Amino acid sequence: MVIFDCNGVLVDSEPIASAVFADALSRIGLPLTADTVARSFHGRRPADIFAAAERITKRALPSDFAAGVAAETSRRLRAELRAVPHAAHALTWIRGPKAVASSSAMDRIRLSLNITDLLRFFEPRLFSASEVPNGKPAPDLFMLAAARMRVAPADCFVVEDSVAGVVAAKAAGMRPIGFVGRSHDEGELARDLRGAGARAVIADLRALKSTISDLRGW
């Protein structure tokens, strides 16, 4: 089975989400750039990001903060979201079961895949970190996906663009493949992903089929 992260791997949502979160923090007096948000929280689920923001700032976020961020993110996704280049090509040519395991809430996963016409490749094999006790870099989400799909972790490949995701996949006993195609600094991210345990790193999803074939013997 091939398990895909959603944000940054299948859909180009990270710049949108980071900008929305940075704007929301600035409005409550915590100025951070979108780039800083992306570097600091890449691959984490929203609940963990909000908790980290409270720890860092030593102040509670407003009670409506999470809902406001979610609503504005959804609005901008509907207007701006695009699939990562060649995602549909890769999904068409990769045989066997495919699933999505994302740090996002389930409604955002469905929204993102619907907007980009990628949901048809996965429904109903969608898994959200809101379903497990611990988000990435813990292995819980990937273990949940394997258990529900009745596939041994050792038979799973995971395509991830974050260090947290690669660490989680490795801890789950799966074979992580790093993706750097939407990064502004492919070289630095590639080094980080390999250091976290990625078996291979690709910059174009069209290379995924051959990469999986090469790794099957590992």
JOMORA-V661739 format. One record per helix or strand. SS is the DSSP state (H for helix, E for strand). FROM is the first residue (numbers start at 1). TO is the last residue. Records with the same first field share a line. If there is no record, write none. Layout:
# JOMORA-V661739
SS=FROM-TO, FROM-TO
This chain:
# JOMORA-V661739
E=2-4, 7-7, 11-11, 83-83, 98-102, 126-128, 157-160, 175-179, 200-202
H=14-27, 34-41, 46-57, 65-80, 87-93, 106-115, 119-121, 129-131, 140-149, 153-155, 163-171, 186-196, 205-215
